[in-house]
């Protein structure tokens, strides 16, 4: 063991002596670069890109779509993908089932250059238009992408479809009434003869486009043009008002005071009639006082009385 170490020392000493006796004019040897270091970047540059297929994003605009009568609204789904060959964008309705029809498939072109250029990004979109006839609720957008590796990748997004319904405000107070067709006949009339007072008490059946089944029904339903065609200060269409008291008054010509005469009740059709004696010229009036549910109304008619 000791010898082997000594031999090694001698070899080192002899080498040192040789270096010391080398001619001074000998040319130095230029160092050489390692080929291993230079070949590494080149190998990496030639290494092919490994695809990493993904659905990067799916957006739906708007997230809440509101349709009005006579108008439509468009909803658009936008998709961004990476390393994908194709993508399908389909729509599912509120109760399931394909709602999208045709045109949801997007095939992306192949790489135009070599396989060493990195990832491939693509975008696709699809739109749908909805109107008043479409079903409201939550719709689901289903995205299925086929990656460059042949595998399927999926993503889901949803949006809500609503209708913008306008409701006429309900009457806050009593419903309007009117006395239609009031007439005191005959006229003129001879003194002491009988007059017939007649007319019809009616209640407003429609307000805006709300329709009421009966005069005392406050839970109306929307009837639209089928029931409420003409507007009279937002009240329109009238219905008979039966079993109501109508009071009769008389104001003689030249007087400013009304005299109560009698009370008459309307029949099932809202009609009323009563007879009175004509003693002097003046104005006859009928009045419905109303209540907490019904507004009051009145009507008048002037009658000239002949003395001879």
Secondary structure as GFF3:
##gff-version 3
##sequence-region A 1 308
A	DSSP	alpha_helix	2	20	.	.	.	ID=ss1
A	DSSP	alpha_helix	35	45	.	.	.	ID=ss2
A	DSSP	beta_strand	54	61	.	.	.	ID=ss3
A	DSSP	beta_strand	64	67	.	.	.	ID=ss4
A	DSSP	beta_strand	73	82	.	.	.	ID=ss5
A	DSSP	beta_strand	84	92	.	.	.	ID=ss6
A	DSSP	beta_strand	105	107	.	.	.	ID=ss7
A	DSSP	beta_strand	121	130	.	.	.	ID=ss8
A	DSSP	beta_strand	137	147	.	.	.	ID=ss9
A	DSSP	beta_strand	152	163	.	.	.	ID=ss10
A	DSSP	beta_strand	177	185	.	.	.	ID=ss11
A	DSSP	beta_strand	189	190	.	.	.	ID=ss12
A	DSSP	beta_strand	194	207	.	.	.	ID=ss13
A	DSSP	beta_strand	210	211	.	.	.	ID=ss14
A	DSSP	beta_strand	221	222	.	.	.	ID=ss15
A	DSSP	three_ten_helix	224	226	.	.	.	ID=ss16
A	DSSP	beta_strand	235	240	.	.	.	ID=ss17
A	DSSP	beta_strand	245	252	.	.	.	ID=ss18
A	DSSP	beta_strand	259	265	.	.	.	ID=ss19
A	DSSP	beta_strand	271	277	.	.	.	ID=ss20
A	DSSP	beta_strand	282	288	.	.	.	ID=ss21
A	DSSP	beta_strand	297	303	.	.	.	ID=ss22
A	DSSP	beta_strand	305	306	.	.	.	ID=ss23
###
